[in-house]
């Protein structure tokens, strides 16, 4: 089945709805769902049961069984996008992941929105290396910027008490691509420096540079999209 990417994504948006324009909470582990689809670079869409996947820094290979029972082993290099359907187990996974430490629960610079229907992984290359699939955190407003979760962002510290466990924040770092360009690693410590590279051509966003904070990333992306995107 051959269809255009924009047509397929629009179809899902109409049939299943889209979430508010907020960065989505990343999942540290593979979602506990066995249904999804792979959108190939050729435009072909393969839907069905997820048999297994292989991951390193991101997903490198998936195996899907379609409605006819045919199994497809697909490498990241051949996919534009891989989507995993939400279910009850995945929703619980999000709750457990968010509440796994006090630091995560209270942190303001972690995204908290959850997908309504699909968790999206998209083709990317970190530092020009082998292509892989990273979790896209802004699938509802990715016209200019694609924000990806960095699954190997290191913990900042760990402290365990008798009743409360404090762990480092793994969601402090993101990869961002602007207009399909190379990924830029953006984290709390370098956000002001990255800010000018990302938004320097948009006066409406650049005016916020002095008080720029990582927790306002989604706001800055939306401002850019609304004021500085050519129609």
C-alpha positions in Angstrom: 0.0 0.0 0.0 1.6 3.2 -1.2 0.6 6.6 0.2 2.1 9.9 0.9 3.5 10.5 4.4 1.4 13.7 4.9 -1.7 11.8 3.9 -1.1 8.9 6.3 -0.4 11.2 9.2 -3.3 13.4 8.5 -5.5 10.3 8.4 -4.5 9.3 11.9 -4.9 12.8 13.1 -8.5 12.9 11.8 -9.5 9.4 13.0 -7.8 9.3 16.3 -7.3 13.0 17.3 -4.1 14.7 18.4 -2.9 15.8 21.8 -2.3 19.4 22.8 0.8 21.0 21.5 3.1 20.1 24.3 6.3 18.1 24.5 5.6 14.5 25.3 7.1 12.6 28.2 9.7 10.2 26.9 9.7 6.6 27.9 13.0 5.1 29.0 12.0 1.5 28.1 10.4 0.1 24.9 6.6 0.6 25.1 4.6 -2.5 26.3 2.4 -2.7 23.2 2.5 -5.1 20.3 0.6 -3.1 17.7 2.0 -0.4 15.4 3.0 0.6 11.9 6.2 1.3 10.0 6.3 4.1 7.4 9.0 3.2 5.0 11.0 5.8 3.0 9.4 4.5 -0.1 6.0 5.6 1.2 4.8 2.1 1.9 3.0 1.5 5.3 3.3 -1.8 7.1 0.8 -2.2 9.9 0.4 -5.1 12.3 1.8 -7.0 15.3 5.2 -6.0 16.7 7.2 -9.2 17.0 10.4 -7.7 18.4 12.8 -4.8 18.1 16.6 -4.2 18.4 18.0 -1.1 20.1 21.3 0.5 20.8 21.1 4.3 21.3 17.8 4.1 19.5 15.8 1.5 17.6 17.8 -0.1 14.9 15.5 -2.8 13.6 11.9 -3.9 14.1 10.0 -7.0 13.1 6.3 -6.7 12.2 3.7 -9.3 11.2 1.0 -7.9 8.9 -2.7 -9.0 8.6 -1.8 -11.7 6.1 0.7 -13.3 8.6 3.7 -12.2 6.6 6.7 -11.1 8.7 8.7 -8.1 7.8 12.2 -7.4 9.3 12.8 -3.7 8.7 16.0 -1.8 9.5 16.0 1.8 10.7 17.7 2.9 7.5 14.6 1.9 5.5 12.1 3.6 7.8 11.0 7.2 8.0 8.8 6.5 11.0 7.8 3.8 13.4 4.8 4.1 15.6 3.6 2.1 18.6 0.0 2.1 19.6 -1.0 3.2 23.1 -2.8 0.8 25.4 -3.4 0.3 29.1 0.0 -1.1 29.8 1.8 1.7 28.1 -0.3 4.3 30.0 0.7 2.6 33.3 4.3 2.6 32.0 4.1 6.4 31.7 2.8 6.8 35.2 5.4 4.5 36.7 8.2 6.1 34.8 7.2 9.6 35.9 6.8 8.6 39.5 10.0 6.5 39.7 11.8 9.2 41.7 11.0 12.3 43.6 13.3 14.3 41.4 11.4 13.3 38.2 8.1 13.9 39.8 8.9 17.5 40.9 11.1 18.6 38.0 9.7 21.4 35.9 12.0 21.0 32.9 10.7 17.5 32.1 7.9 17.2 29.5 4.7 15.7 30.9 2.3 15.3 28.0 1.4 11.8 26.9 0.5 10.5 23.5 -3.2 9.8 22.9 -2.8 7.1 20.3 0.7 6.5 19.1 4.3 6.9 20.4 6.3 8.1 17.4 9.9 7.1 16.6 11.5 8.8 13.6 14.6 8.3 11.6 17.7 10.3 12.7 21.4 10.1 12.8 23.5 11.2 15.9 26.8 12.8 14.9 26.4 11.6 11.4 26.7 8.0 12.4 24.4 5.0 11.6 20.7 5.8 11.1 18.4 4.9 14.0 14.9 5.7 15.3 14.6 8.1 18.2 11.4 9.0 20.1 9.8 12.2 18.7 8.5 14.4 21.5 6.6 17.0 19.5 4.7 15.1 16.7 1.9 17.6 16.8 4.0 20.6 16.0 7.1 19.3 14.2 6.8 21.5 11.0 10.2 23.2 11.7 11.7 21.6 14.7 11.9 17.9 15.6 12.6 17.3 19.3 14.0 13.8 20.1 14.6 12.1 23.4 18.3 11.3 24.1 18.0 7.7 25.6 21.5 7.8 26.9 21.5 11.1 28.7 23.4 10.4 31.9 22.0 10.7 35.4 23.2 13.7 37.4 23.4 12.1 40.8 21.8 9.4 42.9 20.9 9.3 46.6 18.8 6.6 48.2 17.2 6.9 51.6 15.1 4.4 53.6 11.8 5.6 52.2 12.6 8.1 49.4 14.7 7.4 46.4 16.3 10.4 44.7 17.7 9.7 41.3 19.2 11.8 38.6 17.1 13.4 35.9 17.5 11.5 32.6 15.2 13.9 30.7 17.4 16.9 30.8 18.9 16.5 27.3 17.2 16.5 23.9 18.3 16.3 20.3 16.8 18.9 18.1 16.7 19.1 14.3 15.7 22.3 12.5 14.3 22.0 9.0 15.6 18.5 8.7 19.2 19.5 9.5 21.7 17.7 11.7 20.8 17.0 15.3 21.8 19.5 18.0 22.1 18.3 21.5 20.3 20.7 23.8 20.4 20.5 27.6 19.8 22.7 30.6 23.4 23.8 30.9 23.7 25.0 27.2 20.2 26.1 26.4 21.0 29.9 26.2 23.9 29.1 23.8 21.8 26.8 21.7 18.9 29.2 21.8 20.5 31.7 19.3 21.4 28.9 16.9 17.8 27.6 16.9 15.8 30.8 17.1 18.2 33.6 16.1 16.4 34.2 12.8 13.1 35.0 14.6 12.9 38.3 16.5 9.7 37.4 18.3 11.5 34.4 20.0 15.0 36.0 20.2 13.6 38.7 22.5 13.2 36.0 25.2 16.9 35.0 25.1 17.9 36.6 28.4 15.5 34.6 30.4 15.5 31.5 28.2 15.0 28.3 30.1 14.9 24.7 28.9 11.4 24.2 30.4 10.1 26.9 27.9 11.4 25.0 24.9 7.9 24.1 23.6 6.8 27.7 24.0 9.7 28.9 21.9 9.1 26.4 19.2 5.4 27.4 19.0 6.3 31.1 18.9 8.8 30.4 16.0 6.2 28.3 14.2 3.5 31.0 14.5 5.6 34.1 13.7 8.6 33.1 11.6 7.6 30.2 9.4 7.2 31.0 5.7 3.9 29.9 4.3 
